[in-house]
Amino acid sequence: MNVTMKNYMPAVNEHLEKDIELRELYAFDLNGYLVVEDAIDPDVLEALTRKVDEIEAEIGMTVSGIPSGDEKPNAKNYRRNNIIFEDPAFLAAAMSPKVLAKVANFIKYPKIKSTWLDFKAQGGGIGFHSNHTPYTPVDAYLCNNYQIHCNLVTVCYALCDIPLDGAALTVIPGSHKSNFPLPSDEEQKAFQIQVPMKKGSALIFTHDMNHGSFNELPYTRRTLFTSFSTGFSANTLGDDTLYDPLFEQAADNTWEKYFLRRPKGDRDTYPQPQHRITEEPGLGQLRK
Ligand SMILES: O=C(O)CCC(=O)C(=O)O
């Protein structure tokens, strides 16, 4: 625990490090990402699949995109922000204890920042972005005194199997620590790898690592994204009160409530629960 923080911030739960192995810390620090298999509770995954099928049908998404209307061009990408409010299954997935336990080892005083549902049909993608240099405070990655301090961590949940070339996240491992700017687009290819995923797994990455994706296959990639920042960083998709309705619903002294708290300048004194994230009853599950 950083001594300076200890002087004025509430105690960090000393059990947090029990939920991560040295091998995982090494891999995340070395590469900038970590894959957690079976990250979503099976009942939640089933409910999510039904809900996402419904949304896909409602927006008319096909493997080649959303057909063009009179005014709209054919859309290969579809993103729905603040999806956590649309169904309890999205909240349950976003609160996966297997994921939160890792996130809490990568961010000090973490809180949820953004959530969105994402479809990428064949030809859909997102351009490559991020790198440690030039320095971007919002994304910045630092490891000091054996403690990882990410300012922004993103989690990509696979809601279908995501094969190579099917918009599997393409990353430059280690670019979250690069001290030089990226070389040309063509030269970057030599450093990129794709991370295929199984349905229900989660890819946790520091947003300081270079990443992007492109779907070359005749299928629609279905993913849920959540992101996390330190408690002193504002929300991106709403104001400080964004998560208040979910915060109110959450039981006191739970990690669920903690992750949903409001951002709070440089004195984030909201107390951390003192039990282990992986031992919180009902976390990441559908309410009975
Ligand atoms: O949709 C993707 O494949 C990547 C999302 C992304 O780049 C981001 O969250 O910054």
The ligand as an SDF file (V2000), in Angstrom:
LIG
                    3D

 10  9  0  0  0  0  0  0  0  0999 V2000
  -14.8710   -2.8770  -29.6910 O   0  0  0  0  0  0  0  0  0  0  0  0
  -13.6710   -3.1520  -29.6350 C   0  0  0  0  0  0  0  0  0  0  0  0
  -13.2130   -4.1310  -30.2430 O   0  0  0  0  0  0  0  0  0  0  0  0
  -12.6890   -2.3210  -28.8450 C   0  0  0  0  0  0  0  0  0  0  0  0
  -13.2820   -1.2860  -27.9460 C   0  0  0  0  0  0  0  0  0  0  0  0
  -12.2870   -0.2040  -27.6620 C   0  0  0  0  0  0  0  0  0  0  0  0
  -11.4200    0.0700  -28.4320 O   0  0  0  0  0  0  0  0  0  0  0  0
  -12.3100    0.5460  -26.4060 C   0  0  0  0  0  0  0  0  0  0  0  0
  -13.1100    0.2260  -25.5370 O   0  0  0  0  0  0  0  0  0  0  0  0
  -11.5050    1.4680  -26.2620 O   0  0  0  0  0  0  0  0  0  0  0  0
  1  2  2  0
  2  3  1  0
  2  4  1  0
  4  5  1  0
  5  6  1  0
  6  7  2  0
  6  8  1  0
  8  9  2  0
  8 10  1  0
M  END
$$$$
